[in-house]
Every structure is written in structure tokens, then in C-alpha cells.
Amino acid sequence: MRKVFLVLASVFALGVANAQSGKNQIGIGFEIGKSTQSGSKAGFGGSAKYLHGVGSAGQVTLSAGLLSFSDKETFGTEEFKDTETDIPIMLGYRHNFSGFYVEPQLGYISSKVTEKENGTEIFSASDGSFAYAAGIGYAMEQGLDLGVRFLNTTQSGAKGIFVFRLGWNFSLGGGSASK
């Protein structure tokens, strides 16, 4: 995990050092995820994102988030609860087209799965791997950011996740980027 984070930080630092002036922002958002596995329930979470302006319409992005998926079943007096928590750390590039944007991302995802029977943990496992995503959205000049991305990993047995984001971007100064 540390090695992946160091690589991502190095790539981000190189991009910042070579960047032209652009629009710098910090964003926070609420996210809803839907797995591509049949029968899965929606997951909920949030994310934070730094957007560093490069040129007049581009932004290098660094984001981290958390998505949690839960499922509960009851058989007689037995109650089973499964929880999966995904933590993606992603580096990307957002290109803006008059408000609309496209944003490919690469990074690392850490996942933890726990199973409980009547409130007692009976299984727990963690895994982490390379992750990639492709997203589109619309960012308003006032800060509202609506987006959707498809997130996938190289984990064994991995499933893709469609993630819908309702966010807000705060300007940190810098040059102006056309939207």
C-alpha cells in the first residue's frame, strides 16, 4: 500500500511541477455505488478530491473515498449480515468541455469483507489491488459537480461498480479554466 501511494504521490508531484496555470479546487461528495453482480444492493459513501489546474481546460485529480455495501438475511432465528468496504485512492486527469468533463483514473483499492451471524463476526478478509475507472460528469461554475464513473479492479473475483457522485467543488484560486 505504501509503495502504491508513493508512486501516486510522485506522479502527482511531477504533474504539478510541470503544470501550467489552471483552476485549482478541492471537492467533497456523496456517492452511491451499484455493483455489476446480480442481486447486489446499493452501497453508500463519500469522497474527497483535489483538482489541480493544468492548461486552460485540464485538471490533474487525486481522490480518496469510501463505499460500504451491506446485506442482511434472516433464516428463522439466525440473522446474517455481510459488509464490504472499499477504499479507492485514485489519480486521474479531468478534461473540461464547457461544464461537461471526462475523467479517466488509475490507482489502488483496498477492500474488506466481514460476515456476522447474530452480531458475532464469523469471517473477515482484506485485499488490495490496482484499480481503474472511467468517468463523465457535469461541473457547474458555482461548484455543484454531478458525475458517474465505472470503477473496476484486478482483484480475484472482482466486480465492477457504477458510482454516482453528487459533489461540491471549492475554488482554491489559481488561473481560470474554461468549463
C-alpha positions in Angstrom: 0.0 0.0 0.0 2.8 2.4 0.9 4.6 1.8 -2.4 1.5 2.4 -4.4 0.8 5.6 -2.5 4.4 6.8 -3.0 4.2 6.1 -6.8 0.9 8.0 -7.0 2.3 10.9 -5.0 5.4 11.1 -7.2 3.4 11.1 -10.4 1.1 13.8 -8.9 4.1 15.9 -7.8 5.7 15.7 -11.3 2.4 16.8 -12.9 2.2 19.7 -10.5 5.8 20.8 -11.1 5.3 20.8 -14.9 1.7 22.3 -14.9 0.7 25.5 -16.4 -1.7 27.7 -14.5 -5.2 26.4 -14.3 -8.2 26.1 -11.9 -7.3 24.6 -8.5 -10.2 23.1 -6.5 -11.0 20.8 -3.5 -14.1 18.7 -3.8 -16.2 16.7 -1.4 -19.1 14.4 -2.4 -21.7 11.9 -1.5 -21.6 8.6 -3.5 -23.9 5.8 -4.3 -22.4 2.6 -5.8 -24.1 -0.2 -7.6 -22.2 -3.4 -8.3 -22.4 -5.3 -11.6 -23.0 -8.5 -9.6 -26.6 -9.6 -9.9 -28.7 -9.3 -6.8 -26.3 -6.9 -5.1 -27.6 -3.9 -3.1 -26.6 -0.3 -3.4 -23.6 0.9 -1.5 -23.2 4.4 0.1 -20.2 6.5 0.9 -18.3 9.7 0.2 -15.1 11.0 -1.3 -12.7 13.9 -1.2 -10.9 15.2 -4.3 -8.1 17.6 -5.1 -8.2 19.1 -8.7 -5.0 20.8 -9.9 -5.4 23.0 -12.9 -3.2 22.3 -16.0 -3.7 24.5 -19.0 -7.0 26.1 -19.8 -9.3 23.1 -19.6 -7.5 20.3 -17.7 -7.1 19.2 -14.1 -4.9 16.5 -12.6 -7.0 14.9 -9.8 -6.2 13.0 -6.7 -9.2 11.4 -4.9 -9.8 9.1 -1.9 -13.2 7.7 -0.9 -15.1 5.0 0.9 -18.0 2.9 -0.3 -19.8 0.5 2.0 -22.1 -2.3 0.8 -24.3 -4.2 3.4 -26.7 -7.1 3.0 -28.8 -8.7 5.8 -30.7 -12.0 5.7 -32.7 -13.8 8.3 -33.3 -17.6 8.5 -35.6 -18.4 11.4 -33.8 -17.1 14.5 -30.5 -16.7 12.7 -29.5 -13.3 11.3 -26.6 -12.9 8.8 -25.0 -9.6 7.8 -22.4 -9.2 5.1 -20.5 -5.9 4.8 -18.0 -4.9 2.1 -16.0 -1.7 2.5 -14.0 -0.4 -0.5 -11.4 2.5 -0.2 -10.2 3.7 -3.6 -7.2 6.1 -3.9 -7.2 7.3 -7.5 -5.0 9.6 -9.6 -6.7 11.0 -12.8 -7.0 13.6 -15.4 -10.2 15.6 -15.9 -10.7 17.4 -19.2 -13.5 20.0 -19.2 -15.7 20.8 -22.1 -17.9 23.8 -21.2 -19.1 22.2 -18.0 -19.1 18.6 -19.1 -16.0 16.6 -18.3 -14.3 13.2 -18.9 -12.1 11.8 -16.2 -10.0 8.5 -16.6 -8.4 7.4 -13.3 -5.8 4.8 -12.1 -5.0 3.9 -8.5 -5.3 1.4 -5.7 -8.3 0.0 -3.9 -8.4 -1.6 -0.5 -11.4 -3.9 0.2 -12.5 -5.5 3.5 -15.3 -8.1 3.8 -16.9 -9.1 7.1 -19.7 -11.6 7.8 -21.6 -11.7 11.1 -24.0 -14.2 12.5 -26.3 -12.8 15.2 -23.9 -9.9 15.7 -20.8 -12.1 16.1 -18.1 -11.9 13.4 -17.6 -15.2 11.8 -15.4 -14.2 8.8 -13.2 -11.3 7.9 -10.8 -10.8 4.9 -8.9 -7.9 3.4 -7.4 -7.4 -0.1 -6.0 -4.6 -2.2 -5.1 -4.2 -5.8 -4.7 -1.9 -8.8 -7.9 -0.1 -9.8 -9.0 1.9 -12.8 -12.0 4.0 -13.6 -13.6 6.0 -16.4 -16.0 8.8 -15.5 -18.1 11.6 -17.1 -20.0 14.4 -15.5 -21.0 18.0 -15.3 -19.4 20.6 -13.1 -21.2 23.9 -12.7 -19.3 27.2 -12.2 -21.0 27.6 -8.8 -19.4 24.4 -7.6 -22.0 21.7 -8.0 -20.4 18.5 -9.5 -22.6 15.6 -10.8 -20.8 12.6 -12.1 -20.8 8.9 -12.8 -17.9 6.5 -13.2 -17.3 2.8 -13.7 -14.7 1.5 -11.2 -13.0 -1.8 -11.6 -10.1 -3.7 -10.1 -7.7 -6.5 -10.8 -8.7 -8.4 -7.6 -9.6 -12.0 -8.0 -13.4 -12.4 -8.2 -13.7 -8.6 -8.6 -16.8 -6.9 -9.8 -17.3 -3.6 -11.4 -19.0 -0.8 -9.6 -21.0 2.1 -11.2 -20.5 5.1 -8.8 -22.9 8.1 -8.9 -21.4 11.2 -7.2 -23.1 14.4 -6.0 -20.3 16.7 -5.0 -19.3 20.3 -4.4 -16.0 21.8 -5.6 -14.5 24.8 -3.7 -12.1 27.0 -5.7 -8.5 27.4 -4.3 -7.5 30.2 -6.6 -5.1 29.9 -9.5 -5.8 30.8 -13.1 -9.1 30.3 -14.8 -10.1 27.2 -16.6 -12.8 27.1 -19.2 -15.6 24.8 -18.3 
